[in-house]
Amino acid sequence: MKVLGAVARSMGLEAPGFRSPPRLVGVDRSVRRRRSTTGAAAPAVVSVRVRDRPWPAVLADMVEGVVVANGLVAPEADRARSALWESVAGSVTPAADAAGTERRVA
């Protein structure tokens, strides 16, 4: 969701990329850090399994992915989670269509 990236950036955090599904078999969420060729920090990629999961669980993994990608700990992690959840409150549109076909999350 682009809104999560925008909120992360507004808080001075790195906005990770999102994709689906994770490359690792049997996991619902993974965080991968890409290598930078310039030596600068490369953005992380949060992969979330969408298929056959409740949408709130997918959102939870995306929110937590932003927290993990930025290496946040309390109390910063709690503030970030609150702001990220507030930004997606009421988002009930799943990232999969009625046929269950997965789509790219972001």
C-alpha positions as protocol buffer text, in pm:
chain_id: "A"
residue {
  index: 1
  type: MET
  ca { x: 0 y: 0 z: 0 }
}
residue {
  index: 2
  type: LYS
  ca { x: 136 y: 332 z: -103 }
}
residue {
  index: 3
  type: VAL
  ca { x: -16 y: 502 z: 199 }
}
residue {
  index: 4
  type: LEU
  ca { x: 213 y: 306 z: 434 }
}
residue {
  index: 5
  type: GLY
  ca { x: 518 y: 423 z: 242 }
}
residue {
  index: 6
  type: ALA
  ca { x: 399 y: 782 z: 248 }
}
residue {
  index: 7
  type: VAL
  ca { x: 335 y: 773 z: 622 }
}
residue {
  index: 8
  type: ALA
  ca { x: 674 y: 610 z: 685 }
}
residue {
  index: 9
  type: ARG
  ca { x: 850 y: 879 z: 484 }
}
residue {
  index: 10
  type: SER
  ca { x: 656 y: 1154 z: 663 }
}
residue {
  index: 11
  type: MET
  ca { x: 792 y: 1015 z: 991 }
}
residue {
  index: 12
  type: GLY
  ca { x: 1148 y: 1021 z: 859 }
}
residue {
  index: 13
  type: LEU
  ca { x: 1156 y: 644 z: 812 }
}
residue {
  index: 14
  type: GLU
  ca { x: 1261 y: 433 z: 516 }
}
residue {
  index: 15
  type: ALA
  ca { x: 966 y: 330 z: 303 }
}
residue {
  index: 16
  type: PRO
  ca { x: 1022 y: -34 z: 211 }
}
residue {
  index: 17
  type: GLY
  ca { x: 902 y: -187 z: -111 }
}
residue {
  index: 18
  type: PHE
  ca { x: 617 y: -437 z: -87 }
}
residue {
  index: 19
  type: ARG
  ca { x: 566 y: -751 z: -293 }
}
residue {
  index: 20
  type: SER
  ca { x: 370 y: -1073 z: -280 }
}
residue {
  index: 21
  type: PRO
  ca { x: 421 y: -1359 z: -220 }
}
residue {
  index: 22
  type: PRO
  ca { x: 738 y: -1409 z: -14 }
}
residue {
  index: 23
  type: ARG
  ca { x: 1015 y: -1607 z: -181 }
}
residue {
  index: 24
  type: LEU
  ca { x: 1047 y: -1830 z: 126 }
}
residue {
  index: 25
  type: VAL
  ca { x: 805 y: -2122 z: 126 }
}
residue {
  index: 26
  type: GLY
  ca { x: 579 y: -2150 z: 429 }
}
residue {
  index: 27
  type: VAL
  ca { x: 613 y: -1797 z: 564 }
}
residue {
  index: 28
  type: ASP
  ca { x: 353 y: -1520 z: 571 }
}
residue {
  index: 29
  type: ARG
  ca { x: 602 y: -1232 z: 578 }
}
residue {
  index: 30
  type: SER
  ca { x: 970 y: -1184 z: 507 }
}
residue {
  index: 31
  type: VAL
  ca { x: 1195 y: -879 z: 503 }
}
residue {
  index: 32
  type: ARG
  ca { x: 1485 y: -869 z: 260 }
}
residue {
  index: 33
  type: ARG
  ca { x: 1749 y: -602 z: 246 }
}
residue {
  index: 34
  type: ARG
  ca { x: 1890 y: -540 z: -98 }
}
residue {
  index: 35
  type: ARG
  ca { x: 2258 y: -474 z: -149 }
}
residue {
  index: 36
  type: SER
  ca { x: 2350 y: -131 z: -274 }
}
residue {
  index: 37
  type: THR
  ca { x: 2615 y: -95 z: -541 }
}
residue {
  index: 38
  type: THR
  ca { x: 2703 y: 255 z: -417 }
}
residue {
  index: 39
  type: GLY
  ca { x: 2751 y: 165 z: -52 }
}
residue {
  index: 40
  type: ALA
  ca { x: 2446 y: 365 z: 53 }
}
residue {
  index: 41
  type: ALA
  ca { x: 2172 y: 189 z: 244 }
}
residue {
  index: 42
  type: ALA
  ca { x: 1933 y: 19 z: 3 }
}
residue {
  index: 43
  type: PRO
  ca { x: 1564 y: 4 z: 84 }
}
residue {
  index: 44
  type: ALA
  ca { x: 1424 y: -317 z: 227 }
}
residue {
  index: 45
  type: VAL
  ca { x: 1160 y: -526 z: 55 }
}
residue {
  index: 46
  type: VAL
  ca { x: 872 y: -661 z: 264 }
}
residue {
  index: 47
  type: SER
  ca { x: 708 y: -966 z: 109 }
}
residue {
  index: 48
  type: VAL
  ca { x: 363 y: -1063 z: 234 }
}
residue {
  index: 49
  type: ARG
  ca { x: 148 y: -1365 z: 153 }
}
residue {
  index: 50
  type: VAL
  ca { x: -197 y: -1239 z: 53 }
}
residue {
  index: 51
  type: ARG
  ca { x: -372 y: -1551 z: -73 }
}
residue {
  index: 52
  type: ASP
  ca { x: -604 y: -1734 z: 170 }
}
residue {
  index: 53
  type: ARG
  ca { x: -545 y: -1485 z: 452 }
}
residue {
  index: 54
  type: PRO
  ca { x: -775 y: -1235 z: 620 }
}
residue {
  index: 55
  type: TRP
  ca { x: -706 y: -881 z: 503 }
}
residue {
  index: 56
  type: PRO
  ca { x: -638 y: -751 z: 858 }
}
residue {
  index: 57
  type: ALA
  ca { x: -360 y: -1013 z: 891 }
}
residue {
  index: 58
  type: VAL
  ca { x: -206 y: -893 z: 564 }
}
residue {
  index: 59
  type: LEU
  ca { x: -221 y: -531 z: 684 }
}
residue {
  index: 60
  type: ALA
  ca { x: -65 y: -631 z: 1017 }
}
residue {
  index: 61
  type: ASP
  ca { x: 227 y: -794 z: 836 }
}
residue {
  index: 62
  type: MET
  ca { x: 276 y: -485 z: 620 }
}
residue {
  index: 63
  type: VAL
  ca { x: 273 y: -251 z: 921 }
}
residue {
  index: 64
  type: GLU
  ca { x: 513 y: -474 z: 1112 }
}
residue {
  index: 65
  type: GLY
  ca { x: 730 y: -499 z: 803 }
}
residue {
  index: 66
  type: VAL
  ca { x: 780 y: -121 z: 806 }
}
residue {
  index: 67
  type: VAL
  ca { x: 877 y: -138 z: 1174 }
}
residue {
  index: 68
  type: VAL
  ca { x: 1121 y: -425 z: 1119 }
}
residue {
  index: 69
  type: ALA
  ca { x: 1271 y: -275 z: 802 }
}
residue {
  index: 70
  type: ASN
  ca { x: 1357 y: 37 z: 1000 }
}
residue {
  index: 71
  type: GLY
  ca { x: 1493 y: -151 z: 1302 }
}
residue {
  index: 72
  type: LEU
  ca { x: 1262 y: 35 z: 1537 }
}
residue {
  index: 73
  type: VAL
  ca { x: 1235 y: -46 z: 1908 }
}
residue {
  index: 74
  type: ALA
  ca { x: 1003 y: 90 z: 2174 }
}
residue {
  index: 75
  type: PRO
  ca { x: 890 y: 363 z: 2209 }
}
residue {
  index: 76
  type: GLU
  ca { x: 960 y: 462 z: 1846 }
}
residue {
  index: 77
  type: ALA
  ca { x: 819 y: 132 z: 1720 }
}
residue {
  index: 78
  type: ASP
  ca { x: 494 y: 189 z: 1910 }
}
residue {
  index: 79
  type: ARG
  ca { x: 455 y: 540 z: 1771 }
}
residue {
  index: 80
  type: ALA
  ca { x: 521 y: 418 z: 1418 }
}
residue {
  index: 81
  type: ARG
  ca { x: 272 y: 130 z: 1451 }
}
residue {
  index: 82
  type: SER
  ca { x: 4 y: 368 z: 1578 }
}
residue {
  index: 83
  type: ALA
  ca { x: 57 y: 613 z: 1292 }
}
residue {
  index: 84
  type: LEU
  ca { x: 68 y: 336 z: 1031 }
}
residue {
  index: 85
  type: TRP
  ca { x: -247 y: 168 z: 1163 }
}
residue {
  index: 86
  type: GLU
  ca { x: -426 y: 502 z: 1175 }
}
residue {
  index: 87
  type: SER
  ca { x: -339 y: 554 z: 808 }
}
residue {
  index: 88
  type: VAL
  ca { x: -499 y: 225 z: 701 }
}
residue {
  index: 89
  type: ALA
  ca { x: -793 y: 229 z: 942 }
}
residue {
  index: 90
  type: GLY
  ca { x: -1104 y: 129 z: 755 }
}
residue {
  index: 91
  type: SER
  ca { x: -909 y: -24 z: 468 }
}
residue {
  index: 92
  type: VAL
  ca { x: -1111 y: -332 z: 391 }
}
residue {
  index: 93
  type: THR
  ca { x: -1024 y: -372 z: 23 }
}
residue {
  index: 94
  type: PRO
  ca { x: -821 y: -691 z: -11 }
}
residue {
  index: 95
  type: ALA
  ca { x: -529 y: -710 z: -255 }
}
residue {
  index: 96
  type: ALA
  ca { x: -676 y: -1017 z: -420 }
}
residue {
  index: 97
  type: ASP
  ca { x: -978 y: -1022 z: -645 }
}
residue {
  index: 98
  type: ALA
  ca { x: -1282 y: -1243 z: -594 }
}
residue {
  index: 99
  type: ALA
  ca { x: -1117 y: -1531 z: -783 }
}
residue {
  index: 100
  type: GLY
  ca { x: -830 y: -1531 z: -533 }
}
residue {
  index: 101
  type: THR
  ca { x: -571 y: -1424 z: -788 }
}
residue {
  index: 102
  type: GLU
  ca { x: -280 y: -1251 z: -619 }
}
residue {
  index: 103
  type: ARG
  ca { x: -180 y: -903 z: -719 }
}
residue {
  index: 104
  type: ARG
  ca { x: 124 y: -698 z: -637 }
}
residue {
  index: 105
  type: VAL
  ca { x: 60 y: -537 z: -298 }
}
residue {
  index: 106
  type: ALA
  ca { x: 210 y: -198 z: -371 }
}
